[in-house]
Amino acid sequence: MLALVKSDWRNQGRKSALTLSDGKTEQSGIRRLREQFGAVEIATITALQLERYSNERQDKGAAVSTVRNELNVLKHGMNLACEKDLLAKVPPFPTLTPKNIRTGYFERHELNAILAELPERVRPVVLAMYWTGWRKNEVLSRRWENIDLQAGTIRLEPGETKNGEGRTYPFSAAPELQAVIEAQLAYTKAVERRTGQIVPFVFHREGRPIKSFRTAWRAASRRSGIARIPHDFRRTAVRNLETSGISRTIAMKIVGHKTESIYRRYHIVNDQDMRDAVAKLAAAAQDKQVLPLKRKAAQV
């Protein structure tokens, strides 16, 4: 059944297909599905077993969203098996609604506070995430071959993203991000001259790729008092695009959301946003001539 899912996702060009292999890249959630149902005939799985699996995983500390994603893989595989006449029916799956959905985003002063506490070589990564809204690994994996200095763009190639589609960001249109790329280029050339090696990565420490900055981030968060996670930069980018009046179609292309439903989950609106919206509405109303309503004459 997992082989059917892997084949289907590969045909869709989804990067997730890699996590369904039997190798080291297999996700822990997929391993748990194998451990629980690997020796069970698909047709014998019941709604009661699915409910029990869900409860046991949550009792052991798994997040609701994690369990839901695991069961979605199982459900997708069973649906594929039905389509191929390998399974007669799919049992009812438990409905799981994630709790405590993250709504964090960065105000500019919060970003500045974090930047002031981060190591020098991590700051460019964080600024790139802030402007692009790209995932941490998408930014950290950028090589100079993905940068077009003449066009002023940075690319994610097809197959490198979660939805399998490529993405391009015109960094030259954002002076702060352009300064980051130019500074990284100068730093890279200096390291290459000093060490005699070729440095393919845009973001690195003395030529060594930055694979993680979790420890540095936690320390910076503690010292600055800003309780945020790097993934909040995706919500920040969406919010900034929305409040700037950017077309939603263009905004979705920039951050890489394939569906509007997912995009809306990342669009966070606060009280100030609503006040600003009402103020704009009031200003627009003042520019229009409002005619008093005429009372309808009473009929005799």
N, C-alpha and C positions, 0 to 999 in steps of 0.2 A: 504494500500500500504506500509506504514512504517512497518507494521507487517511482510510483505513479506521480506523486507530488513533485518529486525532484525533476522528472521528465517534463511535467507541465510547466513548472517554473522556469526551467531552462529554455523551453520553447518561447516563453514570454520575455526572456532576457533578464529575468530577475536575479539579482546577486544572491538572494536568499537560497537559491538552489545549491550553492556551495556548502551551506550549513547542514544539508541533509545527507552528506556523504558519510561513509564509514570511517573516514580519516580523522585527523586531529582537529579539523575545522568544525566538526559537528558540535552544535550548540548543546548546552546542558539540558535544555528543555526537551530536545529531540531524544537525547539519551534516556531521559526519564520516561518518555513514551515507550521506547524500546524495552526498558526494564519492566514497565508495568504491563504492556500489551504485546511484547515481542513474541511470546510463546502462545498467544491466544488467537484463535481463528477469528477473523474480522466479523463474520456473520453472527458470532455468539456474544459480541459486546452489547450490553444492555444499558438502558438509561440509568439504572441503579448503579452499575459499575462506574459510569461516567460521573455521576453525582458523588460517589464515594472517592473517586480519584481527586475531584475538585476539592472536596472537604479535607482530605488527607494532606494535599499539597499546601493548602492555606493554613492548616493546623501546624505545619512544619515551618511556617514563616514566609511562604511564597506570596508575592503580591497578586492581587486579583487579576491585574492586567497580564501578568506572566502566565498564570494558569489559563486564562482565556486564550492567549496566543497559542499555547500548547494544544489546547482542545480544538482550536481553529484549524491547525495542521491536520489533526486526526479527522475532523469533519470534512475538510476539503478532500482528503484522500478517500474517504468513504463515498463522497459524492462522485468522485472520478470513477471509483470502482462500480458504482451503480450505472454510470453512463456507458461503461464498457461491459455491462451485463455480468459482472463478476460478483455482484452483491445485490440482493433482492430489495433491501430497504435500509435506510439510515435511521437509527434510533434518535429520539429527542435528546438534544444536548442541553445541559444546564445554562440558564441565562446568567451571565456574570457582568456586573456593572462595576468598573473600577471606581474606587473611592480615593479621595484626596488627590485628584488630578492636579498636576503641577500647573501653576499659573504665573510663575516667576518670570520677570523680565528686568532688564537693566535700564535705569535712568542714567543719563550721561554722567552725573556726579558719582554714581555708584561704580560705573566703569572706571572712572578716573581713580577712585579710591583703591580698587583692585589692582589696577596697573601700577600704582605707586609702590605696591608691596610685592609685585612679581619680579622674578629674575629677569635680567635684561634680554636674554634670548627667548623668553616665553612671551614677552609683551607683543612682539609682532604677530605671533600666532593668534593671540586673543583679539587683537585689533582686526585681523583678517576675518575671524569668526563673527565679530560684531558687525562688520560691514556686509559680509556676504550672507550671513545666516546659514552657512554650510556647517555640516557636522564636523566634529573634531578630527576624525580620521580622514575626512575629505580634504581638510586644510593641511594636515600634517603630511599627507602623502604626495603633495604637489612637488613636481620636479620642474626644473627650468625648461624642459621640453614642453611643459604645459603652459608656459608663459609666452605670449606674443608681445614683446616689448614695443614693436612698431605699431601694432593695433591697440596696445594697451589693454589686453584681455588675459584672463586666467581661465583655464578650462578644466572641466571634469569630463573625461572621455566616456563614451557609451560603455556600460558594463562596470564602471567604477562606482556608480551611485546605487542607492537602495532600490530605486525603481527601474534601474537599468538604462535610463536615458542620460545622454550627455548634458552638460550645462556650461554656459559661458558667462563670465562676469566682467563687465568693462571697468576695470579698476582705475583706469585713467580718468574716469568721470568723477571719482571721489578723491580729492587732493590728499586727504589723510592716508587713504589706502595706497595711493600711488607713491607717496613718500615712504611707506613701509616697504613696498616692493623694491624701490630704488635703493633704500638702505640695506635691504637683504642682499641685493646684487653686489653692492660695494663690499659688504662683509664677506660674501662668498668669494669674490675675487681676491680679497686680502688673505683669506684662509688658504686658497689655492696657491698663491705666491709663496706663502710662508711654509706650507707643508709639501708642495710639489704634487699634490693630488687633485683629481677632478672631483668637485662636489656637485652631485646631481640634484640635491634637494634644495628647495627654496628655504625651508625652515630647518635649521640644524644647530648643533653645538660643536663648533670647531670641526665641521665636516661630518659629524656623526648625526644621523637623523634623530629627531625628537619623536620618540614613540609614545611618551606619556608625560604629563606634568601634574599628575594627581597630587603628589606630595607638596609641590610648590603652590598649587591652587588652594589646598586645605590650609596651609600656613598663611597665605595671603588673605583668605577669607576670615581666618581667626583674628589676624592683626587689624584688618580693616573693619571688621564687624559686619560685612556684607555676606549674608547667607544665600548664596546663589550657586548654581552649578553651570558648567560650560554649555550644557544643552539649552539653557535658558536664552542663549544668544539667538537661537532659531525663533523663539517667541518674540524676542526683541526686534529682530529684523522684520518680521511680519508686522508687528505693531508700528514700527517706524515707516514702513511702506504704506500702510493703511492711513496713518495720520497725515502723511505727505500727499495723499490724494492720488497715489499711483494706481493705475488700472489693475484690477485684481488678476486679470489674465497675465499681465507682465510680471506682477509680483510673484505669482505662482511659479513662473518660469525661473525667476531669480533664485528663489529659495529651494526649488525642486519639489514642490508638492504637486502630485499628479491629479488629485481630486480636490474639489472645493470643500468637501466635508472635512478632510484632514486639515486643509488650510485654515478653516474657520476655528478649529480646535486650538490653533496657535495664535489666533487673533485675540488678544487680551484688551478689554476696554475698562478703564478705571473712571472714577468720578470726575476727574479733571477733563478727561476726553469728552464726557457728556456735557460738562459745562461749556467747553470750547465749542462744541457742536451747536448748543442752544444759542450761544453768543453770536455765532456766524448766522444762524437763522434769524435772530433778532435784527442784526445789522442789515441783512438782506431785506427784511420786511420794511425797515425804515427808508430804504431806497425806492420803495414802491408807493404809489399814491393809493391810500386806502379810502374808498368811498363809504360814507355811512349808509347803513341799511335803511331803506325807506319802509316806513310802517304801512302795511297794507290797509287801504281805506276800508272802514267798516261798511258792511253791506246792510242796506235798509230792508 
